[in-house]
C-alpha cells in the first residue's frame, strides 16, 4: 500500500490505499450526501445543525462553553505570509502530546507538565472545497526554529537544528504556526489542536474504527498488539495505532505517519457511515466531547464559526483526500532524525500556494518509512 497518491484537485476518483471502491453510482451519491467534513470539526457541526433546530438554546451555550481558542493573529502580528486569494484554505492540525492530567496514563510518560506536538498535519483545502491535500510533518525533523514568544510572554531566541515538535513545547500553538509558516512560506488560515484523552473518547463514542492490518503489530511503547486481520479498534487501541512506531516497519516516525494517514481516512469513512443524523443523542455526545477535545484559533473559537467552517468542508470525503509526507531524508549523523529535502519540499509548498496538485516528483525518492504495507483499505 502506498499512502502517497496525488490525484488532480477537482477530479473525482483519486487513487491510493483507501481510494474509491467499486460501488454503484447510487451508493457513491449517498455516501457523498452523508459526508460532514473532515476530522473533529465535522462532529461538532453535525451536532449543532441537527440539535439547533429543536430550539434547545442550552445546547449552543453548553458547546460554546467547551471550546478553547488561541489568538494566533495577535500573537504573530503582521510579519507572516500573505493570505491566498484563490479560494483555498490551509489548516495546521496538531495532536498534543501532553503528559499531565488524564493524558499521563495514555502517553505513558512522566508527568513533567510539558506538551509536544506528537502529530502535525498541514491540511490544504482546494478551491471549491471538494478535495484536500494533507501534508504530514515528521516530529523528528531537524529545523531552524524562529524566535517565539510563549503564552506567558517569555521570548525564546531562534534555534538551529532542533526537532520540529520542540516549537510547540517551546512556545505553544503560536510558535508551532510561526515555525510551519517559516518552513513553508504558506499562510496557515486556521489552527486545530486535538487532545489525546478526548481523541480516545471520541473513537469510543463512534463505536470504534474499522482497520485491516496486513502484518502483526506489537509495540510495547504504545501498548498496541494486533494480529494481522480486520479489527474494529476502540479508543485506546486507536490511540495506540497512531502512536505506534517501534512495532512496525523501520521503527521510525515516518512509519508512524503512514499509520496515522491510513487511520485518518478510516476515521472519516466511519463518520460517513455511522448514521449520526438519525441519532440526536449520539450527535450531542460527540459534539460535547469534540468541543472539549479541540483547541482552535480565535476565528473558529465559537460553535457558530466552527459549524460554518465544517459545513464548508462537507464535500470532502476519504476518497477526496491526498495524503503525503513532507519530503525528508534520514540524517546521516543520526538515523533517528530526518532532514528536509529542500528542493522537493519547495514543490509541495508551491503546490499549496498555487492551489494545484502536489506533483509525484515531490515525494519520489524520499525517505517514507516502511510501514506503508501494514494497514490496508478495509
Secondary structure, DSSP 8 states (H G I E B T S, - for coil): --S-----TT-S---STT---S--HHHHHHHHHH---SSHHHHHHHHHHHHHTTT-HHHHHHHHHH-EEE-HHHHHTT-S-----SS-EEEEEEEE---STTHHHHH-S---S---EEEEEEEEE-TTSS-EEEEE--TTEEEEE--EE-TTS-EE--EEEEETTHHHHHHHHHHHHHHHHHHH-----EEEEEEHHHHHHHHHHTT-EEEEESS-EEETTTTEEE-SEEEEE-HHHHHHHHH--TTSTTSSHHHHHHHHHHHHHHHHHHHHHS-GGG-HHHHHHHHHHHHHHEEEEGGG-SHHHHHHHHHTTTT--GGGEEEEE--EEEETTEEEEEEE-HHHHHHHHHHHHHT----GGGTTTS---S-TTTEE--
